[in-house]
Amino acid sequence: MFPRLNLAHLPTPVDCLPQLSSFLSGPELIIKRDDLTGLAFGGNKTRKLEYLMAAAKEEGANLVLTTGAAQSNHCRQTAAAAARCGLRCRLVLVGPPPERPSGNYFLDTLLGSEIIWTDKEARDQVLEGVYLEAKKKGEKPYLIPYGGSNARGAYAYFQAYQELKDQLADQLPDWIVFASSSGGTQAGLFLGSKLLGGPQVLGISVDQPAAVLQETVQGIAQDLCHLLNHESEISLQEIQVTDSYLGQGYGILNERDRQAIHIFAEKEGILLDPVYTGRAAGGLLDLIHKRFFEPGQRVLFWHTGGTPGLFADRYQADL
Ligand SMILES: *Cc1c(COP(=O)(O)O)cnc(C)c1O
């Protein structure tokens, strides 16, 4: 449907989590390893970039622009995808700039991207300015949306849902649980579940109030639904989001995040990240503790990547 480049190692593995499941004495847990998509430490943005970079190439771009936090996994994967495709990459990162490059920001520099620092309020305006300036200079810029989350990016997760169905056939779980933020991942998985049938999809918000994230996901899913030639109307209530685990906000590690990271590492040898998957896993453990899942249900945790964040100076001291 959309043109696609081959950047990711697919299908990503699905593994059992036997020690963790028995430690928690809750539902049987399995995991989908999108931290292993293979592009410069991988993560969920790699799937989206297969479509977004294809669009950039098709438009004849020689430069991609995008934006994110200092420790953005999206920006790191975009920088890697640009290198792989022979395009330049300019990143607008929300500062202040750290004292020295570490984690994802270090990798951005290693991958040869140019970095422009801004503050949160000015972010979109600065990005727009960088875009217009590039055009004026005769460059051919392509703007990759925040988090890679538009219908095209979300289509990658519609495909990923199909990939999971093909992998597990009659062994599908009852629930898919994962970290949700700019909404593209959830829009794709949600639409997969709605149109193809299968597990329920629960996004654990890492930064937005549920009502805000639901609306974002609904908008992207509705766009994609029309592009797929389905007439279905998507209601807000169908989009399942919990915002019970935001703590002090985006990127501020709390005790629940920290414990989840330690438990996954110690029980299964699986590394989570301090911003997204640690928070989502903390939520999952709490939901299990509160008996949110019914007896006998099976739950798949979709690992969305982010592990370079473990090496960021700002998180290492607190982990
Ligand atoms: C971006 C990101 C997410 C959230 O995905 P969205 O599609 O933006 O909702 C989750 N986990 C990690 C590690 C990410 O980098």
The ligand as an SDF file (V2000), in Angstrom:
LIG
                    3D

 15 15  0  0  0  0  0  0  0  0999 V2000
    8.7130    6.1650   20.8140 C   0  0  0  0  0  0  0  0  0  0  0  0
    8.7380    5.0360   21.7750 C   0  0  0  0  0  0  0  0  0  0  0  0
    7.5490    4.4860   22.2960 C   0  0  0  0  0  0  0  0  0  0  0  0
    6.1910    5.0510   22.0020 C   0  0  0  0  0  0  0  0  0  0  0  0
    5.7570    4.7780   20.7120 O   0  0  0  0  0  0  0  0  0  0  0  0
    4.7210    5.7990   20.0360 P   0  0  0  0  0  0  0  0  0  0  0  0
    4.4390    5.2250   18.7090 O   0  0  0  0  0  0  0  0  0  0  0  0
    5.4310    7.1240   19.9930 O   0  0  0  0  0  0  0  0  0  0  0  0
    3.5210    5.8790   20.9130 O   0  0  0  0  0  0  0  0  0  0  0  0
    7.6370    3.4050   23.1350 C   0  0  0  0  0  0  0  0  0  0  0  0
    8.8290    2.8920   23.4720 N   0  0  0  0  0  0  0  0  0  0  0  0
    9.9920    3.4010   23.0130 C   0  0  0  0  0  0  0  0  0  0  0  0
   11.2560    2.7950   23.4760 C   0  0  0  0  0  0  0  0  0  0  0  0
    9.9920    4.4890   22.1510 C   0  0  0  0  0  0  0  0  0  0  0  0
   11.1440    4.9950   21.7170 O   0  0  0  0  0  0  0  0  0  0  0  0
  1  2  1  0
  2  3  1  0
  2 14  2  0
  3  4  1  0
  3 10  2  0
  4  5  1  0
  5  6  1  0
  6  7  2  0
  6  8  1  0
  6  9  1  0
 10 11  1  0
 11 12  2  0
 12 13  1  0
 12 14  1  0
 14 15  1  0
M  END
$$$$
